[in-house]
């Protein structure tokens, strides 16, 4: 019998082959796919996020763990997309205009998917208008914006202003993150939250969904 702690350990170790093997065995034992995500993958990524925040893990360990989760989710996705499966919430995410950095954004996307969120990733160099159009189209609970350059950070404020102009700012929670971004900056531009890393992003998005 597969136990969820074994799945967690495989993810924490960054062992994608073992993670996928254990997930397949769990499905063969008729374990609930959503439980595999929550008690196995999601729980593991929370631990990895904590280790990253405390300095015990670095980006390479994060990437290996995230890759293990991504590969496991590929196995689980057909079962998770059953109409009866409930996701925690929907997140639209992207890197702001003028910025083509995506490692941090991709990590957060993987973390959120592993935690049970539906994620619509708009990619990099996303204009304020494109963010607005995506919010109108997908009606997400949360809009996440990333920036790795101080010169592109104003794109976050421009997007929030564009949401206000379109009359849809109140229907979505806005979270921001990235290397130069701070809580002070998030407060100044009127964002609803700031996440320092993938682990923090999961907790922040869960909190905002509950509000």
N, C-alpha and C positions, 0 to 999 in steps of 0.2 A: 504493500500500500504506500503510495507516494505521500509524503507529508510535506506541508507547505514550507517548513523550515529548510528542507532540502532544496526546494525551488529558490527560496530566498538566498541561501548560501551560494548557489550556482551563479545567481545574478551578482551578488556582492563580489564573488571571485572573478567576475567578468568572463565566465565560461559559457559562451553562447551555445555550443554543441550540447553540453550537459543540460542547460536550461531548457532547450527545445525538446530534448529527449524526455526530461521529467514532465514537461507540460503535455507531451503526447501520451505518456503513461497515465497521467492524471485524467485526461479525456477518455482514455480506454476504460478507466475505472468509473466512468460516468460522474466525475466530479463536476460541479457547476462551473462553467467557464468564467462567470463573473466572480466567483469565489477564488478561482485560480489567480485572476487579476488582482483582486483585493488583498487576499491573504498571502499570496506568493509574490507577484511582481511589484504591486504597489507598496507592500510592506518593505520589500527589499530596497526599492528606490528611496523610501523615506529614510532608511538606515544609511544608504549611500549618500543621500543629501546631507544628513547630519554629519557624516564623516568628512564630507567635503567642506562643510561650513566650519568644522572644528580644525581643519588643516591636516587631518589624518589621511584624507584622500586628495588627489590632485586631478587635473583635467583628464590625463590618460585613463585613470581608474574609472572616472565618471563616464568617459566615452565607451569603455569596454562594457560596463554595466548597462549603459543605455542601449548599446548594440545588442546585448543579450535579450533585453526586454523587447526591443524592436522585432527581433527574429521570432521570439516567442509569441508576440502579438500577431505576426503574420500567420502563425498556426491557429491562433485563437479567433482571429477576426471573422471568419465565416460563421462561427458559432456565436460570436458576440453581436453580430449584425442581425440576429434573429429579432423579429418585431417585438418579442416579449422582453428583450434585454433593455434595461433602463440604464442610461448613462447619467453621470453626476450632473453634467451640464455641457454647454457648447462654448468653445473658445475659438475666436478668430485671432490669428497671430501673424506678425510680419516684422521685418526690419525696415526702418523708416527710409524715406526718399534720400538718395545720395549715398546710402550705406549698403555695401554688398557683403558685410560680415554675417555669417549665418551659423557658426558653431554653437554659440550660446543659445540662439533661438531654437536650433534643432534639438539641443539638449532639453530645453524647457518643453518643447512639443512632445518629445519622447516621454519625459517625466509625466506630463499631463495625460497622455494616452495611457500610460501604464497605471495611472491613478483612476482611470475610468471616465475621463473626459473625452468628448468628441472634439477633435482639433481640425480646424480648417487653416492650413498654412499658406499664406499668400506669397511667401518667399522673401526676397530682398528688394531694396530700392522701391518700396511701396509708397506711392503718393498719398497725401491726405484724402484726395478724392476717391482713390481706390479703396482705402480703408472704409470710407463712408459707404461706398457702393456695396462692399462686402457685408457691412452691418445691416444694410437694408435687405440684401439678398438672403443672408443666412440667419438673421435675427439671433445673434449669439447672446449668451449671458455675460460674457467677458470679452473685451478686446485687449490683446496684449501687443505692446510695441517694444522693439529692441533697438538699441543704437550702440555702436562701439566707438564712434568718433564724436568728439565734443562739437564738431562743426555740423553734425546731422541731428543733434539733440533738439534743436528748434522745431524739427519736423513733428515731434510729439505734441508740442503745444499747438502747432498748426492743425494737426489732426483733431485735437479736442475742440478747437475753435470751429473747424469744419463740421464736426458732429453737432455743435450748438447751432450753427447756421442752418443745418438741415433739419433742425428740430428733433433730433433723435438722441441727444446726449444723455437724457434721463433713462433711456431704455437699456443702456449697456454700462457695465462697470469697466473702467479703463485702468489697466495695470501697465507699468513700465519697468524696464530693466536694461542691463548692459554695463560694460566696464566703467564708463564715466558717470553713469546715472546714480543719483543719490536720493534718499528719502526727502531731503530738503527741496531738491529740484522737482520731485513728484508732487510735493505739496504746493509748490509755487505755480505749477502749470495746471493744477486742479485735477490731477489723476486720483483715482480711488485707492491706489495701492502701489507699492514698490517691492520688487523681489530681488534680493542680492544674488540668488543662484537658483538652480532647478528645484532644490529641496524647499527653499523658501517660497518658490512660486506655487508649489502644490498646496502648501498650508494657506497661503494668501488666497488662492482661488477657491479653496474649500470654504474658507471663512466668508468670502464675498457671496458665494452661492447661498449660504445659509441666511444671510442678512435679508 
